[in-house]
Amino acid sequence: MTATNAIVGESTNSTVVRAYAHSVPGKPYPPYRTGTTAEGVTLAWYPLTDTGGVPLTGYKLYATLVSTGVVSVVYDGTGAPEILT
């Protein structure tokens, strides 16, 4: 790249800069049930296969309490999952 103006003219070439386009992250698969007991439900999910070149930092799991319709984050990748009652 060069810069130019009417008084001085054109500059020397700038330093080469390389840029790479990242792809858009892929859509994750939804969680699936791996077990059900009297204590609760066990879920699992497949890891995201295309992060668009950006590291994946975690997962969040949301649930809707049927009796109230309230949506809550039940797991944010840290600690133990929240228990909805």
PDB file of N, CA, C and O in Angstrom:
ATOM      1  N   MET A   1       0.844  -1.146   0.000  1.00  0.00           N
ATOM      2  CA  MET A   1       0.000   0.000   0.000  1.00  0.00           C
ATOM      3  C   MET A   1       0.905   1.228   0.000  1.00  0.00           C
ATOM      4  O   MET A   1       1.980   1.229   0.600  1.00  0.00           O
ATOM      5  N   THR A   2       0.455   2.245  -0.669  1.00  0.00           N
ATOM      6  CA  THR A   2       1.159   3.523  -0.656  1.00  0.00           C
ATOM      7  C   THR A   2       0.176   4.626  -0.329  1.00  0.00           C
ATOM      8  O   THR A   2      -1.037   4.463  -0.466  1.00  0.00           O
ATOM      9  N   ALA A   3       0.719   5.754   0.105  1.00  0.00           N
ATOM     10  CA  ALA A   3      -0.096   6.950   0.343  1.00  0.00           C
ATOM     11  C   ALA A   3       0.324   7.989  -0.691  1.00  0.00           C
ATOM     12  O   ALA A   3       1.459   7.977  -1.167  1.00  0.00           O
ATOM     13  N   THR A   4      -0.584   8.876  -1.030  1.00  0.00           N
ATOM     14  CA  THR A   4      -0.245   9.906  -2.013  1.00  0.00           C
ATOM     15  C   THR A   4      -0.952  11.209  -1.697  1.00  0.00           C
ATOM     16  O   THR A   4      -2.047  11.223  -1.135  1.00  0.00           O
ATOM     17  N   ASN A   5      -0.308  12.302  -2.067  1.00  0.00           N
ATOM     18  CA  ASN A   5      -0.967  13.605  -1.984  1.00  0.00           C
ATOM     19  C   ASN A   5      -0.453  14.490  -3.114  1.00  0.00           C
ATOM     20  O   ASN A   5       0.502  14.129  -3.802  1.00  0.00           O
ATOM     21  N   ALA A   6      -1.070  15.626  -3.304  1.00  0.00           N
ATOM     22  CA  ALA A   6      -0.755  16.497  -4.442  1.00  0.00           C
ATOM     23  C   ALA A   6       0.584  17.208  -4.283  1.00  0.00           C
ATOM     24  O   ALA A   6       1.167  17.619  -5.286  1.00  0.00           O
ATOM     25  N   ILE A   7       1.092  17.369  -3.067  1.00  0.00           N
ATOM     26  CA  ILE A   7       2.321  18.125  -2.861  1.00  0.00           C
ATOM     27  C   ILE A   7       3.556  17.238  -2.923  1.00  0.00           C
ATOM     28  O   ILE A   7       4.505  17.548  -3.642  1.00  0.00           O
ATOM     29  N   VAL A   8       3.554  16.145  -2.181  1.00  0.00           N
ATOM     30  CA  VAL A   8       4.748  15.300  -2.079  1.00  0.00           C
ATOM     31  C   VAL A   8       4.742  14.181  -3.112  1.00  0.00           C
ATOM     32  O   VAL A   8       5.804  13.758  -3.568  1.00  0.00           O
ATOM     33  N   GLY A   9       3.580  13.704  -3.481  1.00  0.00           N
ATOM     34  CA  GLY A   9       3.492  12.583  -4.416  1.00  0.00           C
ATOM     35  C   GLY A   9       3.235  11.278  -3.691  1.00  0.00           C
ATOM     36  O   GLY A   9       2.592  11.253  -2.642  1.00  0.00           O
ATOM     37  N   GLU A  10       3.734  10.210  -4.249  1.00  0.00           N
ATOM     38  CA  GLU A  10       3.460   8.875  -3.712  1.00  0.00           C
ATOM     39  C   GLU A  10       4.565   8.426  -2.772  1.00  0.00           C
ATOM     40  O   GLU A  10       5.745   8.670  -3.027  1.00  0.00           O
ATOM     41  N   SER A  11       4.181   7.771  -1.686  1.00  0.00           N
ATOM     42  CA  SER A  11       5.145   7.271  -0.705  1.00  0.00           C
ATOM     43  C   SER A  11       5.731   5.950  -1.163  1.00  0.00           C
ATOM     44  O   SER A  11       5.331   5.394  -2.186  1.00  0.00           O
ATOM     45  N   THR A  12       6.691   5.455  -0.385  1.00  0.00           N
ATOM     46  CA  THR A  12       7.210   4.116  -0.631  1.00  0.00           C
ATOM     47  C   THR A  12       6.173   3.102  -0.142  1.00  0.00           C
ATOM     48  O   THR A  12       5.231   3.448   0.571  1.00  0.00           O
ATOM     49  N   ASN A  13       6.366   1.859  -0.538  1.00  0.00           N
ATOM     50  CA  ASN A  13       5.435   0.802  -0.119  1.00  0.00           C
ATOM     51  C   ASN A  13       5.476   0.599   1.389  1.00  0.00           C
ATOM     52  O   ASN A  13       6.531   0.720   2.013  1.00  0.00           O
ATOM     53  N   SER A  14       4.323   0.291   1.968  1.00  0.00           N
ATOM     54  CA  SER A  14       4.257  -0.006   3.398  1.00  0.00           C
ATOM     55  C   SER A  14       4.746  -1.423   3.647  1.00  0.00           C
ATOM     56  O   SER A  14       4.962  -2.195   2.714  1.00  0.00           O
ATOM     57  N   THR A  15       4.916  -1.749   4.920  1.00  0.00           N
ATOM     58  CA  THR A  15       5.288  -3.102   5.321  1.00  0.00           C
ATOM     59  C   THR A  15       4.157  -4.057   4.962  1.00  0.00           C
ATOM     60  O   THR A  15       2.981  -3.703   5.055  1.00  0.00           O
ATOM     61  N   VAL A  16       4.516  -5.258   4.556  1.00  0.00           N
ATOM     62  CA  VAL A  16       3.507  -6.261   4.204  1.00  0.00           C
ATOM     63  C   VAL A  16       2.786  -6.712   5.468  1.00  0.00           C
ATOM     64  O   VAL A  16       3.423  -7.030   6.472  1.00  0.00           O
ATOM     65  N   VAL A  17       1.473  -6.740   5.417  1.00  0.00           N
ATOM     66  CA  VAL A  17       0.646  -7.212   6.520  1.00  0.00           C
ATOM     67  C   VAL A  17      -0.178  -8.372   6.008  1.00  0.00           C
ATOM     68  O   VAL A  17      -0.816  -8.282   4.959  1.00  0.00           O
ATOM     69  N   ARG A  18      -0.160  -9.469   6.758  1.00  0.00           N
ATOM     70  CA  ARG A  18      -0.941 -10.632   6.354  1.00  0.00           C
ATOM     71  C   ARG A  18      -2.183 -10.729   7.241  1.00  0.00           C
ATOM     72  O   ARG A  18      -2.107 -10.538   8.455  1.00  0.00           O
ATOM     73  N   ALA A  19      -3.312 -11.024   6.626  1.00  0.00           N
ATOM     74  CA  ALA A  19      -4.565 -11.201   7.360  1.00  0.00           C
ATOM     75  C   ALA A  19      -5.231 -12.468   6.852  1.00  0.00           C
ATOM     76  O   ALA A  19      -5.167 -12.788   5.666  1.00  0.00           O
ATOM     77  N   TYR A  20      -5.849 -13.159   7.738  1.00  0.00           N
ATOM     78  CA  TYR A  20      -6.528 -14.396   7.379  1.00  0.00           C
ATOM     79  C   TYR A  20      -7.982 -14.295   7.802  1.00  0.00           C
ATOM     80  O   TYR A  20      -8.284 -13.903   8.929  1.00  0.00           O
ATOM     81  N   ALA A  21      -8.865 -14.645   6.908  1.00  0.00           N
ATOM     82  CA  ALA A  21     -10.294 -14.637   7.231  1.00  0.00           C
ATOM     83  C   ALA A  21     -10.641 -15.920   7.974  1.00  0.00           C
ATOM     84  O   ALA A  21     -10.265 -17.016   7.558  1.00  0.00           O
ATOM     85  N   HIS A  22     -11.350 -15.769   9.056  1.00  0.00           N
ATOM     86  CA  HIS A  22     -11.836 -16.932   9.800  1.00  0.00           C
ATOM     87  C   HIS A  22     -13.227 -17.277   9.304  1.00  0.00           C
ATOM     88  O   HIS A  22     -13.992 -16.407   8.890  1.00  0.00           O
ATOM     89  N   SER A  23     -13.535 -18.552   9.354  1.00  0.00           N
ATOM     90  CA  SER A  23     -14.879 -18.964   8.959  1.00  0.00           C
ATOM     91  C   SER A  23     -15.847 -18.672  10.106  1.00  0.00           C
ATOM     92  O   SER A  23     -15.431 -18.458  11.244  1.00  0.00           O
ATOM     93  N   VAL A  24     -17.107 -18.668   9.797  1.00  0.00           N
ATOM     94  CA  VAL A  24     -18.138 -18.482  10.810  1.00  0.00           C
ATOM     95  C   VAL A  24     -18.255 -19.785  11.591  1.00  0.00           C
ATOM     96  O   VAL A  24     -18.288 -20.857  10.988  1.00  0.00           O
ATOM     97  N   PRO A  25     -18.319 -19.715  12.927  1.00  0.00           N
ATOM     98  CA  PRO A  25     -18.424 -20.960  13.695  1.00  0.00           C
ATOM     99  C   PRO A  25     -19.631 -21.784  13.266  1.00  0.00           C
ATOM    100  O   PRO A  25     -20.678 -21.247  12.905  1.00  0.00           O
ATOM    101  N   GLY A  26     -19.459 -23.089  13.315  1.00  0.00           N
ATOM    102  CA  GLY A  26     -20.557 -23.985  12.972  1.00  0.00           C
ATOM    103  C   GLY A  26     -21.631 -23.990  14.042  1.00  0.00           C
ATOM    104  O   GLY A  26     -21.391 -23.577  15.177  1.00  0.00           O
ATOM    105  N   LYS A  27     -22.802 -24.452  13.684  1.00  0.00           N
ATOM    106  CA  LYS A  27     -23.911 -24.535  14.627  1.00  0.00           C
ATOM    107  C   LYS A  27     -23.742 -25.792  15.481  1.00  0.00           C
ATOM    108  O   LYS A  27     -23.544 -26.881  14.941  1.00  0.00           O
ATOM    109  N   PRO A  28     -23.816 -25.656  16.797  1.00  0.00           N
ATOM    110  CA  PRO A  28     -23.633 -26.836  17.646  1.00  0.00           C
ATOM    111  C   PRO A  28     -24.837 -27.765  17.591  1.00  0.00           C
ATOM    112  O   PRO A  28     -25.959 -27.345  17.306  1.00  0.00           O
ATOM    113  N   TYR A  29     -24.579 -29.023  17.868  1.00  0.00           N
ATOM    114  CA  TYR A  29     -25.672 -29.992  17.988  1.00  0.00           C
ATOM    115  C   TYR A  29     -26.338 -29.802  19.344  1.00  0.00           C
ATOM    116  O   TYR A  29     -25.663 -29.436  20.307  1.00  0.00           O
ATOM    117  N   PRO A  30     -27.636 -30.038  19.445  1.00  0.00           N
ATOM    118  CA  PRO A  30     -28.305 -29.892  20.742  1.00  0.00           C
ATOM    119  C   PRO A  30     -27.882 -31.002  21.696  1.00  0.00           C
ATOM    120  O   PRO A  30     -27.432 -32.057  21.250  1.00  0.00           O
ATOM    121  N   PRO A  31     -28.018 -30.780  23.009  1.00  0.00           N
ATOM    122  CA  PRO A  31     -27.715 -31.842  23.968  1.00  0.00           C
ATOM    123  C   PRO A  31     -28.652 -33.025  23.766  1.00  0.00           C
ATOM    124  O   PRO A  31     -29.748 -32.882  23.224  1.00  0.00           O
ATOM    125  N   TYR A  32     -28.208 -34.182  24.204  1.00  0.00           N
ATOM    126  CA  TYR A  32     -29.053 -35.371  24.119  1.00  0.00           C
ATOM    127  C   TYR A  32     -29.029 -36.091  25.465  1.00  0.00           C
ATOM    128  O   TYR A  32     -28.050 -36.019  26.208  1.00  0.00           O
ATOM    129  N   ARG A  33     -30.113 -36.778  25.756  1.00  0.00           N
ATOM    130  CA  ARG A  33     -30.263 -37.479  27.033  1.00  0.00           C
ATOM    131  C   ARG A  33     -29.491 -38.795  26.986  1.00  0.00           C
ATOM    132  O   ARG A  33     -29.629 -39.579  26.047  1.00  0.00           O
ATOM    133  N   THR A  34     -28.671 -39.022  28.025  1.00  0.00           N
ATOM    134  CA  THR A  34     -27.940 -40.287  28.114  1.00  0.00           C
ATOM    135  C   THR A  34     -28.469 -41.164  29.235  1.00  0.00           C
ATOM    136  O   THR A  34     -28.127 -42.343  29.319  1.00  0.00           O
ATOM    137  N   GLY A  35     -29.303 -40.596  30.097  1.00  0.00           N
ATOM    138  CA  GLY A  35     -29.864 -41.393  31.191  1.00  0.00           C
ATOM    139  C   GLY A  35     -30.917 -40.621  31.958  1.00  0.00           C
ATOM    140  O   GLY A  35     -30.919 -39.391  31.978  1.00  0.00           O
ATOM    141  N   THR A  36     -31.821 -41.373  32.595  1.00  0.00           N
ATOM    142  CA  THR A  36     -32.852 -40.777  33.438  1.00  0.00           C
ATOM    143  C   THR A  36     -32.983 -41.634  34.685  1.00  0.00           C
ATOM    144  O   THR A  36     -33.098 -42.857  34.611  1.00  0.00           O
ATOM    145  N   THR A  37     -32.963 -40.967  35.835  1.00  0.00           N
ATOM    146  CA  THR A  37     -33.152 -41.665  37.104  1.00  0.00           C
ATOM    147  C   THR A  37     -34.158 -40.870  37.926  1.00  0.00           C
ATOM    148  O   THR A  37     -34.643 -39.827  37.489  1.00  0.00           O
ATOM    149  N   ALA A  38     -34.467 -41.367  39.112  1.00  0.00           N
ATOM    150  CA  ALA A  38     -35.376 -40.642  40.001  1.00  0.00           C
ATOM    151  C   ALA A  38     -34.758 -39.314  40.438  1.00  0.00           C
ATOM    152  O   ALA A  38     -35.481 -38.378  40.780  1.00  0.00           O
ATOM    153  N   GLU A  39     -33.428 -39.226  40.427  1.00  0.00           N
ATOM    154  CA  GLU A  39     -32.744 -38.000  40.850  1.00  0.00           C
ATOM    155  C   GLU A  39     -32.657 -36.949  39.754  1.00  0.00           C
ATOM    156  O   GLU A  39     -32.482 -35.768  40.053  1.00  0.00           O
ATOM    157  N   GLY A  40     -32.775 -37.350  38.496  1.00  0.00           N
ATOM    158  CA  GLY A  40     -32.674 -36.366  37.425  1.00  0.00           C
ATOM    159  C   GLY A  40     -32.331 -36.973  36.085  1.00  0.00           C
ATOM    160  O   GLY A  40     -32.454 -38.179  35.869  1.00  0.00           O
ATOM    161  N   VAL A  41     -31.906 -36.121  35.211  1.00  0.00           N
ATOM    162  CA  VAL A  41     -31.592 -36.495  33.830  1.00  0.00           C
ATOM    163  C   VAL A  41     -30.119 -36.225  33.581  1.00  0.00           C
ATOM    164  O   VAL A  41     -29.584 -35.214  34.036  1.00  0.00           O
ATOM    165  N   THR A  42     -29.467 -37.117  32.865  1.00  0.00           N
ATOM    166  CA  THR A  42     -28.074 -36.918  32.478  1.00  0.00           C
ATOM    167  C   THR A  42     -28.038 -36.545  31.008  1.00  0.00           C
ATOM    168  O   THR A  42     -28.607 -37.244  30.170  1.00  0.00           O
ATOM    169  N   LEU A  43     -27.367 -35.441  30.696  1.00  0.00           N
ATOM    170  CA  LEU A  43     -27.258 -34.965  29.322  1.00  0.00           C
ATOM    171  C   LEU A  43     -25.806 -34.981  28.875  1.00  0.00           C
ATOM    172  O   LEU A  43     -24.887 -34.930  29.692  1.00  0.00           O
ATOM    173  N   ALA A  44     -25.618 -35.051  27.581  1.00  0.00           N
ATOM    174  CA  ALA A  44     -24.294 -34.941  26.974  1.00  0.00           C
ATOM    175  C   ALA A  44     -24.460 -34.178  25.665  1.00  0.00           C
ATOM    176  O   ALA A  44     -25.577 -33.989  25.185  1.00  0.00           O
ATOM    177  N   TRP A  45     -23.350 -33.744  25.096  1.00  0.00           N
ATOM    178  CA  TRP A  45     -23.400 -33.067  23.801  1.00  0.00           C
ATOM    179  C   TRP A  45     -22.094 -33.274  23.082  1.00  0.00           C
ATOM    180  O   TRP A  45     -21.055 -33.524  23.694  1.00  0.00           O
ATOM    181  N   TYR A  46     -22.163 -33.168  21.772  1.00  0.00           N
ATOM    182  CA  TYR A  46     -20.975 -33.303  20.938  1.00  0.00           C
ATOM    183  C   TYR A  46     -20.214 -31.984  20.943  1.00  0.00           C
ATOM    184  O   TYR A  46     -20.829 -30.918  20.921  1.00  0.00           O
ATOM    185  N   PRO A  47     -18.888 -32.041  20.972  1.00  0.00           N
ATOM    186  CA  PRO A  47     -18.133 -30.790  20.925  1.00  0.00           C
ATOM    187  C   PRO A  47     -18.310 -30.096  19.585  1.00  0.00           C
ATOM    188  O   PRO A  47     -18.531 -30.745  18.563  1.00  0.00           O
ATOM    189  N   LEU A  48     -18.212 -28.792  19.596  1.00  0.00           N
ATOM    190  CA  LEU A  48     -18.301 -27.992  18.377  1.00  0.00           C
ATOM    191  C   LEU A  48     -17.108 -28.334  17.496  1.00  0.00           C
ATOM    192  O   LEU A  48     -15.966 -28.263  17.950  1.00  0.00           O
ATOM    193  N   THR A  49     -17.356 -28.703  16.249  1.00  0.00           N
ATOM    194  CA  THR A  49     -16.268 -29.123  15.368  1.00  0.00           C
ATOM    195  C   THR A  49     -15.636 -27.968  14.617  1.00  0.00           C
ATOM    196  O   THR A  49     -14.467 -28.059  14.243  1.00  0.00           O
ATOM    197  N   ASP A  50     -16.359 -26.892  14.383  1.00  0.00           N
ATOM    198  CA  ASP A  50     -15.806 -25.739  13.672  1.00  0.00           C
ATOM    199  C   ASP A  50     -16.011 -24.501  14.520  1.00  0.00           C
ATOM    200  O   ASP A  50     -17.136 -24.027  14.677  1.00  0.00           O
ATOM    201  N   THR A  51     -14.926 -23.979  15.067  1.00  0.00           N
ATOM    202  CA  THR A  51     -15.013 -22.801  15.930  1.00  0.00           C
ATOM    203  C   THR A  51     -14.740 -21.524  15.160  1.00  0.00           C
ATOM    204  O   THR A  51     -14.689 -20.447  15.755  1.00  0.00           O
ATOM    205  N   GLY A  52     -14.562 -21.617  13.853  1.00  0.00           N
ATOM    206  CA  GLY A  52     -14.290 -20.431  13.057  1.00  0.00           C
ATOM    207  C   GLY A  52     -12.901 -19.869  13.301  1.00  0.00           C
ATOM    208  O   GLY A  52     -12.643 -18.702  13.008  1.00  0.00           O
ATOM    209  N   GLY A  53     -12.003 -20.690  13.835  1.00  0.00           N
ATOM    210  CA  GLY A  53     -10.645 -20.249  14.098  1.00  0.00           C
ATOM    211  C   GLY A  53     -10.483 -19.567  15.446  1.00  0.00           C
ATOM    212  O   GLY A  53      -9.381 -19.143  15.794  1.00  0.00           O
ATOM    213  N   VAL A  54     -11.559 -19.454  16.206  1.00  0.00           N
ATOM    214  CA  VAL A  54     -11.508 -18.814  17.518  1.00  0.00           C
ATOM    215  C   VAL A  54     -11.675 -19.903  18.570  1.00  0.00           C
ATOM    216  O   VAL A  54     -12.586 -20.722  18.452  1.00  0.00           O
ATOM    217  N   PRO A  55     -10.826 -19.938  19.591  1.00  0.00           N
ATOM    218  CA  PRO A  55     -10.941 -21.003  20.599  1.00  0.00           C
ATOM    219  C   PRO A  55     -12.305 -21.011  21.284  1.00  0.00           C
ATOM    220  O   PRO A  55     -12.856 -19.957  21.603  1.00  0.00           O
ATOM    221  N   LEU A  56     -12.832 -22.188  21.500  1.00  0.00           N
ATOM    222  CA  LEU A  56     -14.078 -22.355  22.242  1.00  0.00           C
ATOM    223  C   LEU A  56     -13.767 -22.169  23.723  1.00  0.00           C
ATOM    224  O   LEU A  56     -12.850 -22.806  24.242  1.00  0.00           O
ATOM    225  N   THR A  57     -14.508 -21.316  24.407  1.00  0.00           N
ATOM    226  CA  THR A  57     -14.220 -21.036  25.818  1.00  0.00           C
ATOM    227  C   THR A  57     -15.161 -21.733  26.775  1.00  0.00           C
ATOM    228  O   THR A  57     -14.916 -21.713  27.981  1.00  0.00           O
ATOM    229  N   GLY A  58     -16.229 -22.351  26.291  1.00  0.00           N
ATOM    230  CA  GLY A  58     -17.113 -23.066  27.191  1.00  0.00           C
ATOM    231  C   GLY A  58     -18.485 -23.307  26.597  1.00  0.00           C
ATOM    232  O   GLY A  58     -18.773 -22.953  25.453  1.00  0.00           O
ATOM    233  N   TYR A  59     -19.314 -23.919  27.414  1.00  0.00           N
ATOM    234  CA  TYR A  59     -20.687 -24.219  27.040  1.00  0.00           C
ATOM    235  C   TYR A  59     -21.609 -23.657  28.108  1.00  0.00           C
ATOM    236  O   TYR A  59     -21.216 -23.533  29.268  1.00  0.00           O
ATOM    237  N   LYS A  60     -22.830 -23.318  27.725  1.00  0.00           N
ATOM    238  CA  LYS A  60     -23.879 -22.957  28.675  1.00  0.00           C
ATOM    239  C   LYS A  60     -25.099 -23.799  28.339  1.00  0.00           C
ATOM    240  O   LYS A  60     -25.438 -23.984  27.170  1.00  0.00           O
ATOM    241  N   LEU A  61     -25.739 -24.294  29.354  1.00  0.00           N
ATOM    242  CA  LEU A  61     -26.933 -25.102  29.188  1.00  0.00           C
ATOM    243  C   LEU A  61     -28.101 -24.367  29.826  1.00  0.00           C
ATOM    244  O   LEU A  61     -28.041 -24.002  31.000  1.00  0.00           O
ATOM    245  N   TYR A  62     -29.162 -24.149  29.058  1.00  0.00           N
ATOM    246  CA  TYR A  62     -30.362 -23.460  29.526  1.00  0.00           C
ATOM    247  C   TYR A  62     -31.492 -24.458  29.636  1.00  0.00           C
ATOM    248  O   TYR A  62     -31.562 -25.413  28.863  1.00  0.00           O
ATOM    249  N   ALA A  63     -32.372 -24.243  30.587  1.00  0.00           N
ATOM    250  CA  ALA A  63     -33.548 -25.101  30.756  1.00  0.00           C
ATOM    251  C   ALA A  63     -34.763 -24.233  31.042  1.00  0.00           C
ATOM    252  O   ALA A  63     -34.651 -23.151  31.619  1.00  0.00           O
ATOM    253  N   THR A  64     -35.915 -24.721  30.633  1.00  0.00           N
ATOM    254  CA  THR A  64     -37.180 -24.046  30.919  1.00  0.00           C
ATOM    255  C   THR A  64     -37.951 -24.873  31.927  1.00  0.00           C
ATOM    256  O   THR A  64     -38.221 -26.053  31.705  1.00  0.00           O
ATOM    257  N   LEU A  65     -38.299 -24.247  33.028  1.00  0.00           N
ATOM    258  CA  LEU A  65     -39.111 -24.918  34.033  1.00  0.00           C
ATOM    259  C   LEU A  65     -40.549 -24.934  33.526  1.00  0.00           C
ATOM    260  O   LEU A  65     -41.160 -23.877  33.371  1.00  0.00           O
ATOM    261  N   VAL A  66     -41.090 -26.111  33.268  1.00  0.00           N
ATOM    262  CA  VAL A  66     -42.390 -26.249  32.626  1.00  0.00           C
ATOM    263  C   VAL A  66     -43.497 -25.568  33.421  1.00  0.00           C
ATOM    264  O   VAL A  66     -44.375 -24.931  32.839  1.00  0.00           O
ATOM    265  N   SER A  67     -43.464 -25.697  34.730  1.00  0.00           N
ATOM    266  CA  SER A  67     -44.559 -25.157  35.549  1.00  0.00           C
ATOM    267  C   SER A  67     -44.641 -23.631  35.514  1.00  0.00           C
ATOM    268  O   SER A  67     -45.720 -23.069  35.701  1.00  0.00           O
ATOM    269  N   THR A  68     -43.506 -22.948  35.276  1.00  0.00           N
ATOM    270  CA  THR A  68     -43.516 -21.484  35.294  1.00  0.00           C
ATOM    271  C   THR A  68     -43.127 -20.853  33.961  1.00  0.00           C
ATOM    272  O   THR A  68     -43.402 -19.676  33.725  1.00  0.00           O
ATOM    273  N   GLY A  69     -42.490 -21.629  33.092  1.00  0.00           N
ATOM    274  CA  GLY A  69     -42.013 -21.086  31.814  1.00  0.00           C
ATOM    275  C   GLY A  69     -40.742 -20.263  31.948  1.00  0.00           C
ATOM    276  O   GLY A  69     -40.312 -19.632  30.983  1.00  0.00           O
ATOM    277  N   VAL A  70     -40.136 -20.260  33.129  1.00  0.00           N
ATOM    278  CA  VAL A  70     -38.924 -19.489  33.376  1.00  0.00           C
ATOM    279  C   VAL A  70     -37.720 -20.213  32.787  1.00  0.00           C
ATOM    280  O   VAL A  70     -37.525 -21.406  33.020  1.00  0.00           O
ATOM    281  N   VAL A  71     -36.918 -19.482  32.023  1.00  0.00           N
ATOM    282  CA  VAL A  71     -35.700 -20.036  31.432  1.00  0.00           C
ATOM    283  C   VAL A  71     -34.531 -19.673  32.332  1.00  0.00           C
ATOM    284  O   VAL A  71     -34.380 -18.513  32.715  1.00  0.00           O
ATOM    285  N   SER A  72     -33.708 -20.648  32.669  1.00  0.00           N
ATOM    286  CA  SER A  72     -32.558 -20.430  33.546  1.00  0.00           C
ATOM    287  C   SER A  72     -31.312 -21.028  32.935  1.00  0.00           C
ATOM    288  O   SER A  72     -31.381 -21.993  32.173  1.00  0.00           O
ATOM    289  N   VAL A  73     -30.163 -20.447  33.276  1.00  0.00           N
ATOM    290  CA  VAL A  73     -28.885 -21.085  32.951  1.00  0.00           C
ATOM    291  C   VAL A  73     -28.683 -22.135  34.028  1.00  0.00           C
ATOM    292  O   VAL A  73     -28.581 -21.797  35.207  1.00  0.00           O
ATOM    293  N   VAL A  74     -28.624 -23.402  33.644  1.00  0.00           N
ATOM    294  CA  VAL A  74     -28.456 -24.458  34.640  1.00  0.00           C
ATOM    295  C   VAL A  74     -27.015 -24.936  34.701  1.00  0.00           C
ATOM    296  O   VAL A  74     -26.617 -25.589  35.665  1.00  0.00           O
ATOM    297  N   TYR A  75     -26.234 -24.617  33.684  1.00  0.00           N
ATOM    298  CA  TYR A  75     -24.817 -24.983  33.700  1.00  0.00           C
ATOM    299  C   TYR A  75     -24.056 -23.992  32.846  1.00  0.00           C
ATOM    300  O   TYR A  75     -24.407 -23.757  31.689  1.00  0.00           O
ATOM    301  N   ASP A  76     -23.013 -23.410  33.415  1.00  0.00           N
ATOM    302  CA  ASP A  76     -22.225 -22.432  32.679  1.00  0.00           C
ATOM    303  C   ASP A  76     -20.771 -22.869  32.496  1.00  0.00           C
ATOM    304  O   ASP A  76     -19.911 -22.055  32.162  1.00  0.00           O
ATOM    305  N   GLY A  77     -20.505 -24.151  32.716  1.00  0.00           N
ATOM    306  CA  GLY A  77     -19.157 -24.669  32.538  1.00  0.00           C
ATOM    307  C   GLY A  77     -18.323 -24.641  33.805  1.00  0.00           C
ATOM    308  O   GLY A  77     -17.181 -25.098  33.799  1.00  0.00           O
ATOM    309  N   THR A  78     -18.869 -24.115  34.887  1.00  0.00           N
ATOM    310  CA  THR A  78     -18.145 -24.078  36.152  1.00  0.00           C
ATOM    311  C   THR A  78     -19.002 -24.694  37.242  1.00  0.00           C
ATOM    312  O   THR A  78     -20.228 -24.590  37.200  1.00  0.00           O
ATOM    313  N   GLY A  79     -18.383 -25.321  38.199  1.00  0.00           N
ATOM    314  CA  GLY A  79     -19.119 -25.861  39.335  1.00  0.00           C
ATOM    315  C   GLY A  79     -20.132 -26.927  38.960  1.00  0.00           C
ATOM    316  O   GLY A  79     -20.033 -27.556  37.907  1.00  0.00           O
ATOM    317  N   ALA A  80     -21.092 -27.115  39.822  1.00  0.00           N
ATOM    318  CA  ALA A  80     -22.139 -28.122  39.607  1.00  0.00           C
ATOM    319  C   ALA A  80     -23.350 -27.465  38.953  1.00  0.00           C
ATOM    320  O   ALA A  80     -23.610 -26.281  39.165  1.00  0.00           O
ATOM    321  N   PRO A  81     -24.089 -28.237  38.156  1.00  0.00           N
ATOM    322  CA  PRO A  81     -25.307 -27.696  37.547  1.00  0.00           C
ATOM    323  C   PRO A  81     -26.321 -27.273  38.599  1.00  0.00           C
ATOM    324  O   PRO A  81     -26.371 -27.846  39.687  1.00  0.00           O
ATOM    325  N   GLU A  82     -27.119 -26.279  38.276  1.00  0.00           N
ATOM    326  CA  GLU A  82     -28.194 -25.820  39.157  1.00  0.00           C
ATOM    327  C   GLU A  82     -29.303 -26.859  39.150  1.00  0.00           C
ATOM    328  O   GLU A  82     -29.533 -27.522  38.139  1.00  0.00           O
ATOM    329  N   ILE A  83     -29.985 -27.002  40.268  1.00  0.00           N
ATOM    330  CA  ILE A  83     -31.120 -27.928  40.357  1.00  0.00           C
ATOM    331  C   ILE A  83     -32.389 -27.107  40.281  1.00  0.00           C
ATOM    332  O   ILE A  83     -32.619 -26.239  41.122  1.00  0.00           O
ATOM    333  N   LEU A  84     -33.221 -27.375  39.273  1.00  0.00           N
ATOM    334  CA  LEU A  84     -34.495 -26.682  39.132  1.00  0.00           C
ATOM    335  C   LEU A  84     -35.563 -27.449  39.904  1.00  0.00           C
ATOM    336  O   LEU A  84     -35.659 -28.672  39.800  1.00  0.00           O
ATOM    337  N   THR A  85     -36.361 -26.721  40.677  1.00  0.00           N
ATOM    338  CA  THR A  85     -37.426 -27.400  41.428  1.00  0.00           C
ATOM    339  C   THR A  85     -38.764 -26.795  41.056  1.00  0.00           C
ATOM    340  O   THR A  85     -39.798 -27.219  41.572  1.00  0.00           O
TER     341      THR A  85
END
